[in-house]
Amino acid sequence: MEKINYKNLRAKQQEIFNFQKVAGLLADYGFNCIKLADDWCGADFLAYKFDGVETLHVQLKGRITIDEKYRKIPNLYMAFPNHGDWYLIPHLKLIEIIEQVSPKWLQSDSWKIKGGVLSRKQ
């Protein structure tokens, strides 16, 4: 077998690849992941704890991303890679962190006027 080059994958293939990576990592923490065919309440997939108590609604991204439309969705998590590590964080918490660490993101016209997506490449 030969490892693939992620950059050579089409966008949908990258999304499937990323889902498989995150699902494998979440399994180590007792979660089972279900890929949704279409965004449901902002989520690309659901991660439910084996004990049946906790279910996470997760939006999967290829990089750090915030979007005004996700602010209206309570308890939505963002999953994304950054410098070789994967992160899982509530979207609203991610916005708070960006406000502290990189406030210029939230001062841009894209965010303030258009409520648009802001993402940062690694």
N, CA, C and O atoms as CSV, one atom per row, in Angstrom:
chain,resi,resn,atom,element,x,y,z
A,1,MET,N,N,0.828,-1.179,0.000
A,1,MET,CA,C,0.000,0.000,0.000
A,1,MET,C,C,0.870,1.239,0.000
A,1,MET,O,O,2.017,1.237,0.447
A,2,GLU,N,N,0.278,2.280,-0.514
A,2,GLU,CA,C,0.991,3.543,-0.582
A,2,GLU,C,C,0.112,4.644,0.004
A,2,GLU,O,O,-1.072,4.744,-0.319
A,3,LYS,N,N,0.701,5.469,0.868
A,3,LYS,CA,C,-0.048,6.575,1.451
A,3,LYS,C,C,-0.421,7.575,0.363
A,3,LYS,O,O,0.303,7.762,-0.615
A,4,ILE,N,N,-1.571,8.209,0.562
A,4,ILE,CA,C,-2.028,9.197,-0.398
A,4,ILE,C,C,-1.451,10.566,-0.064
A,4,ILE,O,O,-0.985,10.806,1.050
A,5,ASN,N,N,-1.490,11.438,-1.027
A,5,ASN,CA,C,-1.119,12.833,-0.812
A,5,ASN,C,C,-2.423,13.616,-0.675
A,5,ASN,O,O,-3.172,13.757,-1.642
A,6,TYR,N,N,-2.685,14.117,0.507
A,6,TYR,CA,C,-3.925,14.824,0.815
A,6,TYR,C,C,-4.196,15.956,-0.179
A,6,TYR,O,O,-5.339,16.166,-0.583
A,7,LYS,N,N,-3.175,16.664,-0.561
A,7,LYS,CA,C,-3.334,17.805,-1.470
A,7,LYS,C,C,-3.802,17.393,-2.857
A,7,LYS,O,O,-4.323,18.219,-3.607
A,8,ASN,N,N,-3.620,16.115,-3.207
A,8,ASN,CA,C,-4.064,15.623,-4.512
A,8,ASN,C,C,-5.531,15.187,-4.509
A,8,ASN,O,O,-6.076,14.847,-5.559
A,9,LEU,N,N,-6.164,15.194,-3.354
A,9,LEU,CA,C,-7.559,14.774,-3.261
A,9,LEU,C,C,-8.497,15.903,-3.680
A,9,LEU,O,O,-8.194,17.080,-3.484
A,10,ARG,N,N,-9.643,15.529,-4.261
A,10,ARG,CA,C,-10.681,16.521,-4.552
A,10,ARG,C,C,-11.314,16.950,-3.230
A,10,ARG,O,O,-11.140,16.285,-2.209
A,11,ALA,N,N,-12.041,18.053,-3.250
A,11,ALA,CA,C,-12.619,18.630,-2.029
A,11,ALA,C,C,-13.476,17.616,-1.262
A,11,ALA,O,O,-13.340,17.503,-0.044
A,12,LYS,N,N,-14.340,16.890,-1.938
A,12,LYS,CA,C,-15.200,15.915,-1.261
A,12,LYS,C,C,-14.352,14.780,-0.677
A,12,LYS,O,O,-14.654,14.280,0.406
A,13,GLN,N,N,-13.311,14.376,-1.374
A,13,GLN,CA,C,-12.418,13.334,-0.871
A,13,GLN,C,C,-11.685,13.822,0.374
A,13,GLN,O,O,-11.484,13.054,1.315
A,14,GLN,N,N,-11.283,15.097,0.387
A,14,GLN,CA,C,-10.630,15.652,1.567
A,14,GLN,C,C,-11.586,15.660,2.758
A,14,GLN,O,O,-11.182,15.366,3.883
A,15,GLU,N,N,-12.846,15.993,2.513
A,15,GLU,CA,C,-13.832,15.991,3.598
A,15,GLU,C,C,-14.002,14.584,4.173
A,15,GLU,O,O,-14.056,14.419,5.392
A,16,ILE,N,N,-14.087,13.583,3.319
A,16,ILE,CA,C,-14.216,12.195,3.784
A,16,ILE,C,C,-12.960,11.777,4.549
A,16,ILE,O,O,-13.057,11.144,5.600
A,17,PHE,N,N,-11.797,12.123,4.031
A,17,PHE,CA,C,-10.529,11.821,4.682
A,17,PHE,C,C,-10.503,12.444,6.082
A,17,PHE,O,O,-10.171,11.776,7.061
A,18,ASN,N,N,-10.862,13.744,6.166
A,18,ASN,CA,C,-10.860,14.445,7.454
A,18,ASN,C,C,-11.853,13.823,8.425
A,18,ASN,O,O,-11.552,13.690,9.611
A,19,PHE,N,N,-13.028,13.441,7.943
A,19,PHE,CA,C,-14.005,12.793,8.813
A,19,PHE,C,C,-13.431,11.512,9.409
A,19,PHE,O,O,-13.580,11.257,10.604
A,20,GLN,N,N,-12.776,10.711,8.578
A,20,GLN,CA,C,-12.214,9.445,9.056
A,20,GLN,C,C,-11.136,9.689,10.117
A,20,GLN,O,O,-11.055,8.957,11.104
A,21,LYS,N,N,-10.314,10.712,9.912
A,21,LYS,CA,C,-9.276,11.055,10.893
A,21,LYS,C,C,-9.891,11.458,12.227
A,21,LYS,O,O,-9.495,10.954,13.278
A,22,VAL,N,N,-10.866,12.373,12.181
A,22,VAL,CA,C,-11.493,12.854,13.410
A,22,VAL,C,C,-12.262,11.732,14.094
A,22,VAL,O,O,-12.195,11.595,15.316
A,23,ALA,N,N,-12.985,10.934,13.334
A,23,ALA,CA,C,-13.764,9.825,13.914
A,23,ALA,C,C,-12.841,8.855,14.652
A,23,ALA,O,O,-13.184,8.361,15.726
A,24,GLY,N,N,-11.674,8.584,14.074
A,24,GLY,CA,C,-10.716,7.696,14.729
A,24,GLY,C,C,-10.204,8.272,16.040
A,24,GLY,O,O,-10.061,7.555,17.031
A,25,LEU,N,N,-9.931,9.565,16.039
A,25,LEU,CA,C,-9.463,10.214,17.269
A,25,LEU,C,C,-10.558,10.238,18.333
A,25,LEU,O,O,-10.288,9.977,19.505
A,26,LEU,N,N,-11.779,10.546,17.934
A,26,LEU,CA,C,-12.876,10.609,18.903
A,26,LEU,C,C,-13.204,9.232,19.481
A,26,LEU,O,O,-13.686,9.131,20.610
A,27,ALA,N,N,-12.947,8.182,18.719
A,27,ALA,CA,C,-13.166,6.823,19.233
A,27,ALA,C,C,-12.308,6.574,20.472
A,27,ALA,O,O,-12.726,5.866,21.388
A,28,ASP,N,N,-11.114,7.154,20.499
A,28,ASP,CA,C,-10.232,7.014,21.662
A,28,ASP,C,C,-10.837,7.632,22.916
A,28,ASP,O,O,-10.428,7.301,24.029
A,29,TYR,N,N,-11.804,8.525,22.747
A,29,TYR,CA,C,-12.453,9.199,23.869
A,29,TYR,C,C,-13.878,8.705,24.091
A,29,TYR,O,O,-14.666,9.341,24.790
A,30,GLY,N,N,-14.200,7.552,23.480
A,30,GLY,CA,C,-15.491,6.917,23.729
A,30,GLY,C,C,-16.627,7.415,22.867
A,30,GLY,O,O,-17.792,7.263,23.235
A,31,PHE,N,N,-16.313,8.013,21.719
A,31,PHE,CA,C,-17.359,8.508,20.824
A,31,PHE,C,C,-17.462,7.646,19.575
A,31,PHE,O,O,-16.470,7.119,19.071
A,32,ASN,N,N,-18.685,7.520,19.095
A,32,ASN,CA,C,-18.954,6.920,17.796
A,32,ASN,C,C,-19.457,8.044,16.911
A,32,ASN,O,O,-20.282,8.848,17.343
A,33,CYS,N,N,-18.972,8.114,15.676
A,33,CYS,CA,C,-19.322,9.223,14.792
A,33,CYS,C,C,-20.200,8.751,13.640
A,33,CYS,O,O,-19.979,7.690,13.056
A,34,ILE,N,N,-21.196,9.565,13.331
A,34,ILE,CA,C,-22.114,9.287,12.236
A,34,ILE,C,C,-22.039,10.447,11.258
A,34,ILE,O,O,-22.410,11.573,11.592
A,35,LYS,N,N,-21.556,10.172,10.044
A,35,LYS,CA,C,-21.480,11.205,8.998
A,35,LYS,C,C,-22.880,11.452,8.472
A,35,LYS,O,O,-23.604,10.518,8.130
A,36,LEU,N,N,-23.252,12.722,8.413
A,36,LEU,CA,C,-24.559,13.100,7.902
A,36,LEU,C,C,-24.462,13.377,6.410
A,36,LEU,O,O,-23.468,13.938,5.950
A,37,ALA,N,N,-25.478,12.994,5.651
A,37,ALA,CA,C,-25.467,13.193,4.203
A,37,ALA,C,C,-25.567,14.668,3.840
A,37,ALA,O,O,-25.069,15.100,2.800
A,38,ASP,N,N,-26.217,15.434,4.711
A,38,ASP,CA,C,-26.412,16.851,4.471
A,38,ASP,C,C,-26.294,17.564,5.803
A,38,ASP,O,O,-26.652,17.002,6.838
A,39,ASP,N,N,-25.795,18.799,5.794
A,39,ASP,CA,C,-25.699,19.550,7.054
A,39,ASP,C,C,-27.047,19.530,7.762
A,39,ASP,O,O,-28.072,19.886,7.182
A,40,TRP,N,N,-27.032,19.116,9.002
A,40,TRP,CA,C,-28.242,19.088,9.811
A,40,TRP,C,C,-27.997,19.954,11.028
A,40,TRP,O,O,-27.144,19.645,11.859
A,41,CYS,N,N,-28.748,21.040,11.131
A,41,CYS,CA,C,-28.555,22.004,12.223
A,41,CYS,C,C,-27.093,22.448,12.286
A,41,CYS,O,O,-26.536,22.626,13.370
A,42,GLY,N,N,-26.483,22.623,11.118
A,42,GLY,CA,C,-25.107,23.090,11.039
A,42,GLY,C,C,-24.050,22.011,11.155
A,42,GLY,O,O,-22.864,22.291,10.982
A,43,ALA,N,N,-24.456,20.784,11.443
A,43,ALA,CA,C,-23.480,19.714,11.690
A,43,ALA,C,C,-23.213,18.875,10.445
A,43,ALA,O,O,-24.125,18.547,9.685
A,44,ASP,N,N,-21.937,18.536,10.258
A,44,ASP,CA,C,-21.536,17.583,9.221
A,44,ASP,C,C,-21.620,16.155,9.746
A,44,ASP,O,O,-21.858,15.209,8.996
A,45,PHE,N,N,-21.414,16.025,11.075
A,45,PHE,CA,C,-21.534,14.696,11.679
A,45,PHE,C,C,-21.919,14.819,13.143
A,45,PHE,O,O,-21.770,15.870,13.766
A,46,LEU,N,N,-22.416,13.718,13.667
A,46,LEU,CA,C,-22.752,13.613,15.085
A,46,LEU,C,C,-21.736,12.689,15.737
A,46,LEU,O,O,-21.344,11.672,15.164
A,47,ALA,N,N,-21.324,13.048,16.920
A,47,ALA,CA,C,-20.424,12.193,17.715
A,47,ALA,C,C,-21.154,11.906,19.019
A,47,ALA,O,O,-21.376,12.805,19.831
A,48,TYR,N,N,-21.525,10.636,19.212
A,48,TYR,CA,C,-22.233,10.315,20.447
A,48,TYR,C,C,-21.379,9.412,21.319
A,48,TYR,O,O,-20.696,8.505,20.843
A,49,LYS,N,N,-21.444,9.691,22.597
A,49,LYS,CA,C,-20.651,8.955,23.586
A,49,LYS,C,C,-21.244,7.568,23.757
A,49,LYS,O,O,-22.463,7.397,23.727
A,50,PHE,N,N,-20.386,6.584,23.935
A,50,PHE,CA,C,-20.845,5.204,24.087
A,50,PHE,C,C,-21.799,5.030,25.256
A,50,PHE,O,O,-22.625,4.118,25.250
A,51,ASP,N,N,-21.694,5.902,26.267
A,51,ASP,CA,C,-22.594,5.790,27.417
A,51,ASP,C,C,-23.995,6.329,27.115
A,51,ASP,O,O,-24.902,6.193,27.937
A,52,GLY,N,N,-24.174,6.942,25.934
A,52,GLY,CA,C,-25.484,7.425,25.522
A,52,GLY,C,C,-25.896,8.756,26.130
A,52,GLY,O,O,-27.007,9.226,25.885
A,53,VAL,N,N,-25.020,9.374,26.921
A,53,VAL,CA,C,-25.369,10.612,27.618
A,53,VAL,C,C,-25.052,11.853,26.787
A,53,VAL,O,O,-25.797,12.832,26.837
A,54,GLU,N,N,-23.971,11.828,26.032
A,54,GLU,CA,C,-23.490,13.023,25.355
A,54,GLU,C,C,-23.490,12.838,23.836
A,54,GLU,O,O,-23.016,11.821,23.330
A,55,THR,N,N,-24.026,13.831,23.109
A,55,THR,CA,C,-23.963,13.855,21.650
A,55,THR,C,C,-23.476,15.229,21.215
A,55,THR,O,O,-24.019,16.252,21.632
A,56,LEU,N,N,-22.452,15.243,20.378
A,56,LEU,CA,C,-21.891,16.488,19.860
A,56,LEU,C,C,-22.335,16.689,18.417
A,56,LEU,O,O,-22.309,15.750,17.621
A,57,HIS,N,N,-22.740,17.903,18.080
A,57,HIS,CA,C,-23.033,18.288,16.703
A,57,HIS,C,C,-21.777,18.979,16.186
A,57,HIS,O,O,-21.369,20.011,16.719
A,58,VAL,N,N,-21.160,18.412,15.144
A,58,VAL,CA,C,-19.837,18.874,14.724
A,58,VAL,C,C,-19.833,19.334,13.265
A,58,VAL,O,O,-20.294,18.624,12.372
A,59,GLN,N,N,-19.310,20.523,13.051
A,59,GLN,CA,C,-19.057,21.058,11.719
A,59,GLN,C,C,-17.576,20.809,11.436
A,59,GLN,O,O,-16.712,21.250,12.194
A,60,LEU,N,N,-17.292,20.111,10.358
A,60,LEU,CA,C,-15.935,19.708,10.010
A,60,LEU,C,C,-15.342,20.675,8.994
A,60,LEU,O,O,-15.950,20.949,7.959
A,61,LYS,N,N,-14.164,21.183,9.290
A,61,LYS,CA,C,-13.488,22.117,8.397
A,61,LYS,C,C,-12.052,21.661,8.153
A,61,LYS,O,O,-11.475,20.919,8.949
A,62,GLY,N,N,-11.493,22.115,7.048
A,62,GLY,CA,C,-10.111,21.794,6.712
A,62,GLY,C,C,-9.111,22.756,7.334
A,62,GLY,O,O,-7.901,22.567,7.208
A,63,ARG,N,N,-9.620,23.800,8.014
A,63,ARG,CA,C,-8.769,24.789,8.685
A,63,ARG,C,C,-9.602,25.544,9.716
A,63,ARG,O,O,-10.821,25.387,9.765
A,64,ILE,N,N,-8.952,26.357,10.532
A,64,ILE,CA,C,-9.660,27.156,11.533
A,64,ILE,C,C,-10.681,28.030,10.806
A,64,ILE,O,O,-10.334,28.777,9.891
A,65,THR,N,N,-11.930,27.928,11.222
A,65,THR,CA,C,-12.998,28.668,10.555
A,65,THR,C,C,-14.035,29.127,11.565
A,65,THR,O,O,-14.417,28.382,12.467
A,66,ILE,N,N,-14.486,30.373,11.400
A,66,ILE,CA,C,-15.658,30.854,12.134
A,66,ILE,C,C,-16.621,31.428,11.105
A,66,ILE,O,O,-16.203,31.892,10.045
A,67,ASP,N,N,-17.904,31.393,11.421
A,67,ASP,CA,C,-18.913,31.889,10.492
A,67,ASP,C,C,-20.075,32.435,11.300
A,67,ASP,O,O,-20.554,31.784,12.229
A,68,GLU,N,N,-20.519,33.602,10.955
A,68,GLU,CA,C,-21.619,34.249,11.671
A,68,GLU,C,C,-22.865,33.353,11.717
A,68,GLU,O,O,-23.581,33.339,12.718
A,69,LYS,N,N,-23.122,32.611,10.641
A,69,LYS,CA,C,-24.330,31.779,10.618
A,69,LYS,C,C,-24.310,30.695,11.699
A,69,LYS,O,O,-25.367,30.236,12.133
A,70,TYR,N,N,-23.128,30.287,12.131
A,70,TYR,CA,C,-23.033,29.256,13.171
A,70,TYR,C,C,-23.268,29.814,14.569
A,70,TYR,O,O,-23.516,29.054,15.505
A,71,ARG,N,N,-23.192,31.134,14.720
A,71,ARG,CA,C,-23.419,31.741,16.038
A,71,ARG,C,C,-24.823,31.458,16.542
A,71,ARG,O,O,-25.052,31.411,17.750
A,72,LYS,N,N,-25.756,31.271,15.634
A,72,LYS,CA,C,-27.159,31.048,15.991
A,72,LYS,C,C,-27.444,29.594,16.353
A,72,LYS,O,O,-28.559,29.263,16.757
A,73,ILE,N,N,-26.468,28.742,16.214
A,73,ILE,CA,C,-26.676,27.314,16.474
A,73,ILE,C,C,-26.022,26.972,17.813
A,73,ILE,O,O,-24.797,26.895,17.909
A,74,PRO,N,N,-26.838,26.768,18.837
A,74,PRO,CA,C,-26.255,26.468,20.155
A,74,PRO,C,C,-25.551,25.109,20.150
A,74,PRO,O,O,-25.996,24.159,19.505
A,75,ASN,N,N,-24.471,25.048,20.869
A,75,ASN,CA,C,-23.735,23.791,21.082
A,75,ASN,C,C,-23.137,23.180,19.816
A,75,ASN,O,O,-22.936,21.967,19.757
A,76,LEU,N,N,-22.850,23.996,18.808
A,76,LEU,CA,C,-22.189,23.490,17.611
A,76,LEU,C,C,-20.685,23.504,17.842
A,76,LEU,O,O,-20.120,24.508,18.277
A,77,TYR,N,N,-20.046,22.380,17.548
A,77,TYR,CA,C,-18.595,22.247,17.673
A,77,TYR,C,C,-17.952,22.378,16.305
A,77,TYR,O,O,-18.544,22.018,15.288
A,78,MET,N,N,-16.735,22.896,16.296
A,78,MET,CA,C,-15.929,22.958,15.082
A,78,MET,C,C,-14.783,21.966,15.238
A,78,MET,O,O,-14.140,21.912,16.286
A,79,ALA,N,N,-14.533,21.188,14.201
A,79,ALA,CA,C,-13.389,20.274,14.183
A,79,ALA,C,C,-12.519,20.676,12.996
A,79,ALA,O,O,-13.014,20.849,11.883
A,80,PHE,N,N,-11.215,20.822,13.244
A,80,PHE,CA,C,-10.310,21.257,12.180
A,80,PHE,C,C,-8.878,20.879,12.539
A,80,PHE,O,O,-8.524,20.776,13.713
A,81,PRO,N,N,-8.051,20.672,11.494
A,81,PRO,CA,C,-6.629,20.438,11.744
A,81,PRO,C,C,-5.880,21.765,11.777
A,81,PRO,O,O,-6.272,22.734,11.127
A,82,ASN,N,N,-4.806,21.789,12.540
A,82,ASN,CA,C,-3.924,22.953,12.567
A,82,ASN,C,C,-2.521,22.477,12.934
A,82,ASN,O,O,-2.296,21.952,14.024
A,83,HIS,N,N,-1.598,22.665,12.025
A,83,HIS,CA,C,-0.199,22.270,12.226
A,83,HIS,C,C,-0.061,20.817,12.688
A,83,HIS,O,O,0.710,20.515,13.599
A,84,GLY,N,N,-0.816,19.929,12.048
A,84,GLY,CA,C,-0.683,18.500,12.311
A,84,GLY,C,C,-1.522,17.957,13.451
A,84,GLY,O,O,-1.586,16.741,13.632
A,85,ASP,N,N,-2.163,18.814,14.223
A,85,ASP,CA,C,-3.031,18.377,15.320
A,85,ASP,C,C,-4.481,18.678,14.958
A,85,ASP,O,O,-4.766,19.572,14.161
A,86,TRP,N,N,-5.397,17.909,15.563
A,86,TRP,CA,C,-6.823,18.145,15.356
A,86,TRP,C,C,-7.407,18.824,16.584
A,86,TRP,O,O,-7.028,18.532,17.718
A,87,TYR,N,N,-8.337,19.734,16.332
A,87,TYR,CA,C,-8.998,20.474,17.402
A,87,TYR,C,C,-10.502,20.281,17.306
A,87,TYR,O,O,-11.067,20.195,16.216
A,88,LEU,N,N,-11.136,20.214,18.463
A,88,LEU,CA,C,-12.585,20.132,18.582
A,88,LEU,C,C,-12.980,21.142,19.644
A,88,LEU,O,O,-12.589,21.017,20.805
A,89,ILE,N,N,-13.763,22.153,19.244
A,89,ILE,CA,C,-14.055,23.256,20.151
A,89,ILE,C,C,-15.437,23.820,19.816
A,89,ILE,O,O,-15.814,23.882,18.646
A,90,PRO,N,N,-16.186,24.228,20.830
A,90,PRO,CA,C,-17.454,24.888,20.529
A,90,PRO,C,C,-17.215,26.149,19.684
A,90,PRO,O,O,-16.279,26.904,19.945
A,91,HIS,N,N,-18.050,26.366,18.692
A,91,HIS,CA,C,-17.882,27.505,17.796
A,91,HIS,C,C,-17.853,28.819,18.566
A,91,HIS,O,O,-17.014,29.676,18.289
A,92,LEU,N,N,-18.752,28.988,19.523
A,92,LEU,CA,C,-18.794,30.238,20.280
A,92,LEU,C,C,-17.519,30.441,21.103
A,92,LEU,O,O,-17.058,31.572,21.254
A,93,LYS,N,N,-16.953,29.370,21.629
A,93,LYS,CA,C,-15.692,29.462,22.370
A,93,LYS,C,C,-14.547,29.835,21.420
A,93,LYS,O,O,-13.654,30.598,21.789
A,94,LEU,N,N,-14.579,29.303,20.219
A,94,LEU,CA,C,-13.554,29.632,19.224
A,94,LEU,C,C,-13.594,31.125,18.895
A,94,LEU,O,O,-12.548,31.760,18.763
A,95,ILE,N,N,-14.788,31.680,18.763
A,95,ILE,CA,C,-14.907,33.118,18.512
A,95,ILE,C,C,-14.315,33.913,19.672
A,95,ILE,O,O,-13.605,34.894,19.455
A,96,GLU,N,N,-14.606,33.490,20.909
A,96,GLU,CA,C,-14.045,34.174,22.084
A,96,GLU,C,C,-12.519,34.153,22.056
A,96,GLU,O,O,-11.874,35.163,22.338
A,97,ILE,N,N,-11.952,33.014,21.718
A,97,ILE,CA,C,-10.488,32.889,21.668
A,97,ILE,C,C,-9.916,33.800,20.582
A,97,ILE,O,O,-8.906,34.473,20.794
A,98,ILE,N,N,-10.564,33.817,19.425
A,98,ILE,CA,C,-10.087,34.667,18.336
A,98,ILE,C,C,-10.176,36.131,18.727
A,98,ILE,O,O,-9.301,36.918,18.365
A,99,GLU,N,N,-11.217,36.513,19.459
A,99,GLU,CA,C,-11.332,37.893,19.946
A,99,GLU,C,C,-10.124,38.277,20.792
A,99,GLU,O,O,-9.660,39.416,20.742
A,100,GLN,N,N,-9.621,37.328,21.566
A,100,GLN,CA,C,-8.484,37.596,22.454
A,100,GLN,C,C,-7.147,37.518,21.722
A,100,GLN,O,O,-6.272,38.357,21.934
A,101,VAL,N,N,-6.991,36.527,20.871
A,101,VAL,CA,C,-5.699,36.239,20.252
A,101,VAL,C,C,-5.481,37.005,18.950
A,101,VAL,O,O,-4.378,37.483,18.684
A,102,SER,N,N,-6.520,37.120,18.149
A,102,SER,CA,C,-6.391,37.749,16.838
A,102,SER,C,C,-7.609,38.624,16.551
A,102,SER,O,O,-8.399,38.310,15.660
A,103,PRO,N,N,-7.768,39.717,17.295
A,103,PRO,CA,C,-8.972,40.542,17.161
A,103,PRO,C,C,-9.166,41.146,15.771
A,103,PRO,O,O,-10.281,41.538,15.424
A,104,LYS,N,N,-8.112,41.228,14.977
A,104,LYS,CA,C,-8.246,41.778,13.622
A,104,LYS,C,C,-9.214,40.955,12.771
A,104,LYS,O,O,-9.868,41.484,11.872
A,105,TRP,N,N,-9.298,39.662,13.065
A,105,TRP,CA,C,-10.252,38.813,12.343
A,105,TRP,C,C,-11.651,39.388,12.457
A,105,TRP,O,O,-12.374,39.491,11.466
A,106,LEU,N,N,-12.029,39.761,13.673
A,106,LEU,CA,C,-13.400,40.200,13.921
A,106,LEU,C,C,-13.604,41.688,13.632
A,106,LEU,O,O,-14.709,42.208,13.785
A,107,GLN,N,N,-12.548,42.362,13.218
A,107,GLN,CA,C,-12.657,43.762,12.826
A,107,GLN,C,C,-12.691,43.920,11.308
A,107,GLN,O,O,-12.821,45.034,10.800
A,108,SER,N,N,-12.575,42.815,10.590
A,108,SER,CA,C,-12.558,42.871,9.129
A,108,SER,C,C,-13.951,43.195,8.590
A,108,SER,O,O,-14.959,42.910,9.236
A,109,ASP,N,N,-13.993,43.792,7.398
A,109,ASP,CA,C,-15.277,44.072,6.748
A,109,ASP,C,C,-16.036,42.775,6.469
A,109,ASP,O,O,-17.261,42.725,6.576
A,110,SER,N,N,-15.297,41.739,6.114
A,110,SER,CA,C,-15.932,40.457,5.831
A,110,SER,C,C,-16.767,39.983,7.019
A,110,SER,O,O,-17.868,39.462,6.841
A,111,TRP,N,N,-16.244,40.163,8.223
A,111,TRP,CA,C,-16.962,39.704,9.412
A,111,TRP,C,C,-18.018,40.720,9.856
A,111,TRP,O,O,-19.172,40.356,10.084
A,112,LYS,N,N,-17.632,41.979,9.978
A,112,LYS,CA,C,-18.521,42.998,10.541
A,112,LYS,C,C,-19.700,43.333,9.631
A,112,LYS,O,O,-20.822,43.491,10.111
A,113,ILE,N,N,-19.463,43.441,8.346
A,113,ILE,CA,C,-20.507,43.880,7.425
A,113,ILE,C,C,-21.255,42.695,6.810
A,113,ILE,O,O,-22.485,42.679,6.760
A,114,LYS,N,N,-20.505,41.726,6.355
A,114,LYS,CA,C,-21.109,40.611,5.635
A,114,LYS,C,C,-21.417,39.419,6.536
A,114,LYS,O,O,-22.162,38.523,6.141
A,115,GLY,N,N,-20.848,39.400,7.750
A,115,GLY,CA,C,-21.045,38.242,8.619
A,115,GLY,C,C,-20.476,36.987,7.995
A,115,GLY,O,O,-20.970,35.882,8.217
A,116,GLY,N,N,-19.430,37.175,7.212
A,116,GLY,CA,C,-18.897,36.096,6.401
A,116,GLY,C,C,-17.976,35.155,7.125
A,116,GLY,O,O,-17.645,35.330,8.298
A,117,VAL,N,N,-17.583,34.168,6.395
A,117,VAL,CA,C,-16.677,33.149,6.892
A,117,VAL,C,C,-15.279,33.715,6.990
A,117,VAL,O,O,-14.811,34.405,6.084
A,118,LEU,N,N,-14.624,33.425,8.075
A,118,LEU,CA,C,-13.220,33.770,8.229
A,118,LEU,C,C,-12.475,32.492,8.527
A,118,LEU,O,O,-12.840,31.749,9.439
A,119,SER,N,N,-11.443,32.234,7.771
A,119,SER,CA,C,-10.644,31.049,8.032
A,119,SER,C,C,-9.185,31.386,7.805
A,119,SER,O,O,-8.836,32.286,7.041
A,120,ARG,N,N,-8.362,30.648,8.483
A,120,ARG,CA,C,-6.936,30.898,8.401
A,120,ARG,C,C,-6.232,29.611,7.979
A,120,ARG,O,O,-6.388,28.561,8.601
A,121,LYS,N,N,-5.445,29.724,6.894
A,121,LYS,CA,C,-4.640,28.585,6.474
A,121,LYS,C,C,-3.515,28.377,7.463
A,121,LYS,O,O,-3.078,29.314,8.131
A,122,GLN,N,N,-3.046,27.137,7.554
A,122,GLN,CA,C,-1.921,26.820,8.432
A,122,GLN,C,C,-0.634,27.349,7.825
A,122,GLN,O,O,0.437,27.186,8.409
